[in-house]
Amino acid sequence: MESYLMFEPTQGARTPGHYAEYKPCPALKAYVSCYWSSRADGTGLCDPAVTVVPDGCTDLIFEWEAEGGGDVSIRYCGAFELPFSPGPKREGASETFAVRFFPGGAYPFIGVPLGEFKNALFRGTDVWGKAAAELGEQLRLAAGTAERIAHVETALLHLLAAADSGRMEAPPALHEAMVRIFGARGTVSVQQLARSGNISARQLQRLFDGRIGLGPKTFCGIVRFQNILRDAERHPKLSWQEIAGAYGYCDQAHFIRDFKRFYGELPSSLMMS
């Protein structure tokens, strides 16, 4: 089973206003989790900053004034280990359209170790060059979502076709580790991953730093947290004690500490039963 079919990243309730997600075409499914859009209505004041929880993904984000004027702001968001704010929103109404890459999914399009982008936001043109600026203008001028998706997919498929063949597929040891992590919902140790891949923990660390942008231990923790968050959404009648037990937590204190690390607030803030 392809690893990308085993992971459904979520922001839970931490989504901006007027938010929607769109699935990629089959040729990009292994790399792109979704395209997403949001709209800020604008009231003359800056909208409150959105807090983003770690999901192992990276995003290429385009933002422009809703009226269509001005420059397009382009940012590449690396993989984060902790909750973060992508920064203040524009004053007034604005439109955002973005590509959310699966963990490691951006690597074939960039060819630069993703660990170099960890825990930081970068100007999109510094990462993607002139192609990002040209795509930003196409998105700003597009008639609607369908046209924006078409522009993005044309650009991504072009980059993919031009990529070195060695960047297309993850090394077998990394692929095996990702399948095991997603299959175990993050409840697997680095030592177990290294043994199953017949490599050392240090080699595994290098693979994850380069291709995923996070160390394997941190990534496992994020995947476990993401699955907990998804279970909380899908099964609101489950208690936190039941969810914690299902993910191998022996005591509530450890579970609460991990949850707060990645969510920024206590589990009770989700108002579950």
NUKE-705786 format. One record per residue (C-alpha): y, z, x; chain. Coordinates in pm, whole numbers, padded with zeros to 5 digits, m for minus. Example, Ala and Ser with C-alpha at 12.3 -4.5 7.8 and 13.67 -1.06 7.14 Angstrom:
% residues 2
+--------+--------+--------+-----+
!      y !      z !      x ! mol !
+--------+--------+--------+-----+
! m00450 !  00780 !  01230 !   A !
! m00106 !  00714 !  01367 !   A !
+--------+--------+--------+-----+
***
This chain:
% residues 273
+--------+--------+--------+-----+
!      y !      z !      x ! mol !
+--------+--------+--------+-----+
!  00000 !  00000 !  00000 !   A !
!  00342 ! m00089 !  00134 !   A !
!  00537 !  00219 !  00235 !   A !
!  00850 !  00113 !  00045 !   A !
!  00657 !  00140 ! m00283 !   A !
!  00586 !  00507 ! m00213 !   A !
!  00941 !  00638 ! m00191 !   A !
!  01211 !  00654 ! m00457 !   A !
!  01527 !  00805 ! m00309 !   A !
!  01756 !  00979 ! m00554 !   A !
!  02092 !  01152 ! m00556 !   A !
!  01998 !  01354 ! m00862 !   A !
!  02316 !  01444 ! m01046 !   A !
!  02523 !  01364 ! m00737 !   A !
!  02633 !  01018 ! m00842 !   A !
!  02989 !  00884 ! m00883 !   A !
!  03133 !  00778 ! m01217 !   A !
!  03029 !  00449 ! m01376 !   A !
!  02733 !  00428 ! m01138 !   A !
!  02455 !  00168 ! m01167 !   A !
!  02168 !  00048 ! m00948 !   A !
!  02011 ! m00298 ! m00919 !   A !
!  01681 ! m00399 ! m00759 !   A !
!  01665 ! m00658 ! m00478 !   A !
!  01475 ! m00985 ! m00484 !   A !
!  01108 ! m00981 ! m00368 !   A !
!  01195 ! m01113 ! m00021 !   A !
!  01415 ! m00806 !  00045 !   A !
!  01207 ! m00534 ! m00125 !   A !
!  01070 ! m00404 !  00203 !   A !
!  01421 ! m00346 !  00339 !   A !
!  01656 ! m00273 !  00047 !   A !
!  01609 !  00020 ! m00189 !   A !
!  01877 ! m00104 ! m00426 !   A !
!  02226 ! m00241 ! m00464 !   A !
!  02461 !  00000 ! m00635 !   A !
!  02803 ! m00019 ! m00791 !   A !
!  03054 !  00233 ! m00915 !   A !
!  03402 !  00227 ! m01059 !   A !
!  03680 !  00483 ! m01040 !   A !
!  03918 !  00454 ! m01334 !   A !
!  04215 !  00590 ! m01146 !   A !
!  04463 !  00838 ! m01286 !   A !
!  04733 !  00823 ! m01021 !   A !
!  04549 !  01095 ! m00831 !   A !
!  04262 !  01063 ! m00585 !   A !
!  03926 !  01111 ! m00752 !   A !
!  03734 !  01414 ! m00626 !   A !
!  03513 !  01340 ! m00328 !   A !
!  03148 !  01278 ! m00405 !   A !
!  02890 !  01480 ! m00214 !   A !
!  02595 !  01272 ! m00095 !   A !
!  02261 !  01440 ! m00030 !   A !
!  02032 !  01322 !  00253 !   A !
!  01778 !  01059 !  00152 !   A !
!  01685 !  00895 !  00483 !   A !
!  01859 !  00575 !  00373 !   A !
!  02163 !  00399 !  00516 !   A !
!  02431 !  00218 !  00314 !   A !
!  02668 ! m00074 !  00366 !   A !
!  02960 !  00002 !  00133 !   A !
!  03238 ! m00230 !  00012 !   A !
!  03537 ! m00093 ! m00180 !   A !
!  03849 ! m00263 ! m00314 !   A !
!  04128 ! m00218 ! m00566 !   A !
!  04013 ! m00289 ! m00921 !   A !
!  04305 ! m00527 ! m00974 !   A !
!  04168 ! m00743 ! m00692 !   A !
!  04455 ! m00708 ! m00445 !   A !
!  04466 ! m00552 ! m00102 !   A !
!  04205 ! m00531 !  00169 !   A !
!  03836 ! m00459 !  00126 !   A !
!  03727 ! m00133 !  00288 !   A !
!  03386 ! m00179 !  00454 !   A !
!  03183 !  00113 !  00586 !   A !
!  02834 !  00153 !  00725 !   A !
!  02689 !  00494 !  00650 !   A !
!  02419 !  00608 !  00892 !   A !
!  02136 !  00845 !  00805 !   A !
!  02260 !  01199 !  00749 !   A !
!  02071 !  01524 !  00806 !   A !
!  02292 !  01734 !  00576 !   A !
!  02502 !  01680 !  00262 !   A !
!  02828 !  01499 !  00333 !   A !
!  03131 !  01341 !  00169 !   A !
!  03189 !  00971 !  00241 !   A !
!  03561 !  01040 !  00243 !   A !
!  03857 !  01034 !  00002 !   A !
!  03866 !  00766 ! m00264 !   A !
!  04153 !  00522 ! m00301 !   A !
!  04436 !  00616 ! m00531 !   A !
!  04418 !  00428 ! m00857 !   A !
!  04133 !  00223 ! m00998 !   A !
!  03879 !  00091 ! m00751 !   A !
!  03547 ! m00095 ! m00742 !   A !
!  03257 ! m00024 ! m00508 !   A !
!  02952 ! m00236 ! m00437 !   A !
!  02694 ! m00135 ! m00178 !   A !
!  02357 ! m00206 ! m00023 !   A !
!  02126 !  00094 !  00015 !   A !
!  01866 !  00024 !  00282 !   A !
!  01533 !  00200 !  00282 !   A !
!  01468 !  00432 !  00577 !   A !
!  01453 !  00192 !  00870 !   A !
!  01538 ! m00102 !  00647 !   A !
!  01868 ! m00181 !  00817 !   A !
!  01714 ! m00220 !  01162 !   A !
!  01605 ! m00587 !  01130 !   A !
!  01959 ! m00679 !  01022 !   A !
!  02132 ! m00490 !  01305 !   A !
!  01887 ! m00477 !  01595 !   A !
!  02054 ! m00162 !  01731 !   A !
!  01873 !  00176 !  01739 !   A !
!  01964 !  00346 !  01412 !   A !
!  01991 !  00682 !  01585 !   A !
!  02326 !  00560 !  01720 !   A !
!  02464 !  00578 !  01364 !   A !
!  02322 !  00922 !  01271 !   A !
!  02548 !  01161 !  01079 !   A !
!  02848 !  00928 !  01085 !   A !
!  03039 !  00656 !  00901 !   A !
!  03142 !  00340 !  01087 !   A !
!  03368 !  00049 !  01010 !   A !
!  03145 ! m00219 !  00866 !   A !
!  03292 ! m00490 !  01085 !   A !
!  03211 ! m00286 !  01398 !   A !
!  02845 ! m00290 !  01298 !   A !
!  02801 ! m00619 !  01113 !   A !
!  03083 ! m00823 !  01264 !   A !
!  03268 ! m01109 !  01097 !   A !
!  02988 ! m01155 !  00843 !   A !
!  03078 ! m00821 !  00681 !   A !
!  03444 ! m00918 !  00637 !   A !
!  03350 ! m01254 !  00485 !   A !
!  03102 ! m01090 !  00249 !   A !
!  03361 ! m00831 !  00146 !   A !
!  03601 ! m01102 !  00033 !   A !
!  03325 ! m01277 ! m00161 !   A !
!  03242 ! m00954 ! m00341 !   A !
!  03605 ! m00881 ! m00423 !   A !
!  03656 ! m01228 ! m00572 !   A !
!  03320 ! m01246 ! m00754 !   A !
!  03317 ! m01279 ! m01133 !   A !
!  03068 ! m00997 ! m01188 !   A !
!  02763 ! m00807 ! m01073 !   A !
!  02519 ! m01099 ! m01081 !   A !
!  02746 ! m01304 ! m00856 !   A !
!  02792 ! m01010 ! m00618 !   A !
!  02416 ! m00963 ! m00588 !   A !
!  02377 ! m01336 ! m00519 !   A !
!  02637 ! m01320 ! m00240 !   A !
!  02479 ! m01011 ! m00083 !   A !
!  02127 ! m01152 ! m00094 !   A !
!  02235 ! m01484 !  00053 !   A !
!  02399 ! m01298 !  00344 !   A !
!  02102 ! m01066 !  00399 !   A !
!  01846 ! m01345 !  00386 !   A !
!  02053 ! m01543 !  00637 !   A !
!  02062 ! m01244 !  00874 !   A !
!  01691 ! m01188 !  00827 !   A !
!  01610 ! m01551 !  00907 !   A !
!  01815 ! m01527 !  01226 !   A !
!  01661 ! m01197 !  01339 !   A !
!  01424 ! m01174 !  01632 !   A !
!  01065 ! m01167 !  01505 !   A !
!  01005 ! m00841 !  01693 !   A !
!  01257 ! m00666 !  01467 !   A !
!  01092 ! m00769 !  01141 !   A !
!  00787 ! m00545 !  01137 !   A !
!  00776 ! m00177 !  01230 !   A !
!  00542 ! m00084 !  01516 !   A !
!  00194 !  00002 !  01378 !   A !
!  00221 !  00369 !  01477 !   A !
!  00552 !  00403 !  01294 !   A !
!  00424 !  00220 !  00987 !   A !
!  00119 !  00447 !  00975 !   A !
!  00341 !  00755 !  01009 !   A !
!  00570 !  00642 !  00727 !   A !
!  00275 !  00577 !  00495 !   A !
!  00138 !  00923 !  00570 !   A !
!  00476 !  01092 !  00521 !   A !
!  00539 !  00924 !  00187 !   A !
!  00180 !  00977 !  00074 !   A !
!  00202 !  01348 !  00156 !   A !
!  00549 !  01370 !  00000 !   A !
!  00686 !  01503 !  00328 !   A !
!  00434 !  01785 !  00364 !   A !
!  00289 !  01676 !  00699 !   A !
!  00358 !  01797 !  01052 !   A !
!  00475 !  01598 !  01353 !   A !
!  00154 !  01695 !  01533 !   A !
! m00058 !  01553 !  01249 !   A !
!  00144 !  01231 !  01252 !   A !
!  00111 !  01193 !  01629 !   A !
! m00265 !  01252 !  01621 !   A !
! m00322 !  01003 !  01340 !   A !
! m00119 !  00740 !  01528 !   A !
! m00289 !  00820 !  01859 !   A !
!  00046 !  00867 !  02030 !   A !
!  00235 !  01164 !  02171 !   A !
!  00495 !  01360 !  01976 !   A !
!  00756 !  01237 !  02225 !   A !
!  00665 !  00873 !  02162 !   A !
!  00681 !  00934 !  01788 !   A !
!  01027 !  01089 !  01830 !   A !
!  01149 !  00778 !  02012 !   A !
!  01012 !  00549 !  01743 !   A !
!  01185 !  00746 !  01468 !   A !
!  01514 !  00775 !  01657 !   A !
!  01525 !  00400 !  01709 !   A !
!  01392 !  00263 !  01383 !   A !
!  01470 !  00536 !  01125 !   A !
!  01770 !  00709 !  01281 !   A !
!  01629 !  01060 !  01232 !   A !
!  01364 !  01264 !  01410 !   A !
!  01022 !  01284 !  01239 !   A !
!  01047 !  01656 !  01158 !   A !
!  01388 !  01616 !  00993 !   A !
!  01274 !  01303 !  00812 !   A !
!  00968 !  01482 !  00673 !   A !
!  01194 !  01759 !  00545 !   A !
!  01423 !  01508 !  00375 !   A !
!  01131 !  01326 !  00212 !   A !
!  00994 !  01656 !  00081 !   A !
!  01338 !  01750 ! m00053 !   A !
!  01376 !  01407 ! m00217 !   A !
!  01042 !  01445 ! m00391 !   A !
!  01136 !  01794 ! m00509 !   A !
!  01463 !  01659 ! m00649 !   A !
!  01278 !  01373 ! m00822 !   A !
!  01023 !  01614 ! m00973 !   A !
!  01306 !  01833 ! m01100 !   A !
!  01455 !  01528 ! m01275 !   A !
!  01129 !  01410 ! m01427 !   A !
!  00979 !  01746 ! m01522 !   A !
!  01263 !  01975 ! m01631 !   A !
!  01016 !  02222 ! m01789 !   A !
!  00862 !  02305 ! m01454 !   A !
!  00987 !  02626 ! m01296 !   A !
!  01118 !  02634 ! m00942 !   A !
!  00822 !  02856 ! m00853 !   A !
!  00580 !  02585 ! m00968 !   A !
!  00764 !  02313 ! m00779 !   A !
!  00787 !  02522 ! m00462 !   A !
!  00415 !  02596 ! m00474 !   A !
!  00329 !  02229 ! m00519 !   A !
!  00512 !  02150 ! m00194 !   A !
!  00344 !  02416 !  00016 !   A !
!  00613 !  02686 !  00013 !   A !
!  00460 !  03030 !  00047 !   A !
!  00773 !  03218 ! m00060 !   A !
!  01085 !  03147 ! m00264 !   A !
!  01323 !  03246 !  00016 !   A !
!  01196 !  02964 !  00240 !   A !
!  01214 !  02716 ! m00047 !   A !
!  01568 !  02818 ! m00143 !   A !
!  01685 !  02799 !  00218 !   A !
!  01548 !  02445 !  00259 !   A !
!  01685 !  02329 ! m00075 !   A !
!  02033 !  02462 !  00000 !   A !
!  02024 !  02299 !  00343 !   A !
!  01984 !  01952 !  00192 !   A !
!  02159 !  01996 ! m00144 !   A !
!  02443 !  02223 ! m00039 !   A !
!  02387 !  02454 ! m00337 !   A !
!  02114 !  02677 ! m00475 !   A !
!  01837 !  02526 ! m00692 !   A !
!  01981 !  02713 ! m00990 !   A !
!  02286 !  02485 ! m00977 !   A !
!  02067 !  02212 ! m01134 !   A !
!  02030 !  02436 ! m01441 !   A !
!  01655 !  02404 ! m01460 !   A !
!  01447 !  02642 ! m01663 !   A !
+--------+--------+--------+-----+
***
